[in-house]
Amino acid sequence: MNEVELMFEDKAIKRGLMAIYTKQDALQFVLECQKQSVGILGIDAFRLFPDKNAIQPSMEDSIDFSGSSFKGNDIYSDALALISTRKPDMYFEIVCAS
């Protein structure tokens, strides 16, 4: 677990081994990754259903930064743009480098 993940551990919603964040916490997580130069490999978006403790992935709201098309781009800006334009009821898992 990297330092950013440790900083946000108490804000995470745990689903199995995943740490999922609200939209606002995900934005702050990305900003902290940028500040500490922690690479972001991808963002997975989800809808949570608390009454059933269920989770539904949303591929159209997720992004994989490990592809060659993102080399040299500002991944932090892309990550912030993705999260900020999603609905308030979306939750995010941020996959980052160790």
N, C-alpha and C positions, 0 to 999 in steps of 0.2 A: 504494500500500500504506500503510495507516495504522500508527500506532506500535505498537498491540497486535499486529497481524499480523507486524510486524518482530520484536517481542519473542519470538514463538512460532515463528518461521520454522524454527529448528533442531529443533523438536519435531514438525513437520509430516511426514506421510507424503504424498509427492507422487504423484499419479495424474493425468497430463496436466497441466492448468493448475490442478487442484484441490489445496488443502492440507487434508488430513484428519487429525483428531486422535483419540487414544484418549479414552475416557470421562473419565478423570481430567484429561487435558490440556484437554479441551473445557470442563470445569467451571471450571478455572483461567482459561481464555481468557474465559469469560463474566464471571467476577468482575473480571478486569482491564478488560474493556469497561465494566463498571459503574463501576469506580473512575475511569476516564478519560473517562466520559460518551460512549463510542463507541456509537452506535446499532446494534442488531442487527436486521437485516431478515428473517432466517430461518435455520433450521437444517435441514440435509439429513443424514439418517442412512444409513449404508451397512454392508454386511457385506463384509469383505475375504476373499479366498481367495488367500493368498500362494503356494501351490503352482502356481497358474495365473496369478498376477498379475492376477486378475480382481476386479471390484467389482460389487456388486449393491445398487442403491438400495432403500430401505425407506420407501415413502411413509407408511405408518401410524406410523412413528417420526420423521417430519419435521414441520416446522411453518413456516408463512409468516406473519411478523408484519406484513407490509405492508398487510394488509386493514384495513378500517375497524373491525372488531370488536376490534382490539387498541389502538386510539387511547386514550391515557390510562391504559391498564393498565400494571402493572409488568412489562414485557417481560423484564427480567433475572430476576425470580423465576420467571416462566413458563418461561424458557429453562433455568434451573437445575433446575426440577422435571421438565421433559421429559427432560433428559439423565440426571439421577440415577435416574430410574425405569426406564431402559432396561437391557437385558442387558449384561453386561460385555464381550461380544464385538462390540458395536456401535462404529462409528466415525462421526465427525461433521465435516461441513463447516459452518462458521459464516460466514454471509454478513453482513457488517457495512458500515456507512457508511464512506466514505473519510475 
